[in-house]
Amino acid sequence: MSQPVFLIVDDQKSIAQVLKQKLSVQSTLPIKICHSLAETQMLLATGVTIEVALCDQNLADAPHGETIKYLLQQHIPTVVFSASFYDGKDGGNHYKKIADFVMKDSPAALDYAVNIMLNLSQNAQRQVWLLTSNQSNYAQKLINMLHLQRYQVQTFEKPEKIQQQLTSETPNIILIEDATNLKQEAVYQFIEEVRQGYNLNQLPMMICESSENIYSAIKMMKYGVNDFFNTSFTAEEFYVRLKQNIELSDSYHAIEDISRTDALTKIFNRRYFFESAEKKFAKLQQAQKPFFVLMADIDHFKQVNDTYGHQKGDEAIIFVAKQLQEFFSEYLVARFGGEEFCVFGELSNLDQIEQRCEAFRIHIETESDIATKIQFTVSLGLCSSGMNIDQAFNLADEALYRSKNNGRNKLSHC
């Protein structure tokens, strides 16, 4: 299957080129430009897959929106970019299917148009969960609008169904519609329960309410809903509010990822590792389940740096981090700093974990030269005891240094 492309249709070549340049800075997808309906038809005849199209309303060979109508007939997500308001009258019912509309009225409109195209592209991977009753008059309208902007939509009639699904996956946003028929007290409780696990930035929620029930919407915002929109909403208002809430959440998650991730290896850093390990340790202790801690350290790392340079040292660190993640993918893995790493998790079978540790050690010994052009080894310390998380780590660290003192490239137990 060929890679999808962005399509810009505008008979003003300078504007088309500026849009392409702005879009190429933020996306790796190919970008095609057409200046007429005829060129657009010729391009689509090649079988190319269009990710999102940005189309001017008035072209020389299509002055009344015919190109927009054509793109929509091909089921292509289309943004109208026009110097005059697009009312869709010339396009019949097709205009209702446009993904968005941008007025070509200022230089800022170019940036906004590009942002809309990128957003529509990303929406194909975004999950929207809609909580609505089977008596709703607006649910299908919302679903249709969400599909126009390429969101993946799941509907739920009961709050508890969302709670169940939240145990295995998290959407980008939850929409609550028709709270009256859903029983408001149950919705209030649902909002409170969601907020116990997710803050406002981690999982945004929006509610749809009528003007008569505005107090209910405000009360729900006090309980933890981020935003609301009126039942008489316009598509433009809804899209803007939805987009802003999701983008704020995306920005929060991006900052959160940076704060908990090691910049070099992209695995967890020491601070986040300890925060998560303490929580997991407490749960395992409460359930009376065993655990393990594995410490790993690259042998003679200073010698690697001194002999081959810091760039090769970084390659060695990245290689070990990647292999740790592959060998211990179901556990918590982090870089502790320098050339030291740690793994923590529930212990189901000590023999199996020991075998996995040995397999990892041998893999580094045999594959490091192939991957980095430097042959190096790692020493390991394994522990499955301790009254608290700090003691467990200290015992694993002592085991690691026994491996170091006994010749390196070994696994030792606490």
Secondary structure, DSSP 4 states (H G I P E B T S, - for coil): -PPPEEEEE-S-HHHHHHHHHHHHHH--S-EEEESSHHHHHHHHTTTPPEEEEEEES-BTTBTTSHHHHHHHHTT--EEEEESS----GGGGGGGGG-SEEEE--SHHHHHHHHHHHHHHHHHTT-EEEEEE-TT-SSHHHHHHHHHHTT-EEEEESSHHHHHHHTTT---SEEEEE-TTTT-HHHHHHHHHHHHHHS-TTTS-EEEEE-GGGHHHHHHHHHHT--EEEETT--HHHHHHHHHHHHHHHHHHHHHHHHHHB-TTT-SB-HHHHHHHHHHHHHHHHHTT--EEEEEEEETTHHHHHHHH-HHHHHHHHHHHHHHHHHHTTTSEEEEEETTEEEEEEE-S-HHHHHHHHHHHHHHHHHHHHHHHS----EEEEEE---SSHHHHHHHHHHHHHHHHHTTSS-EEE-
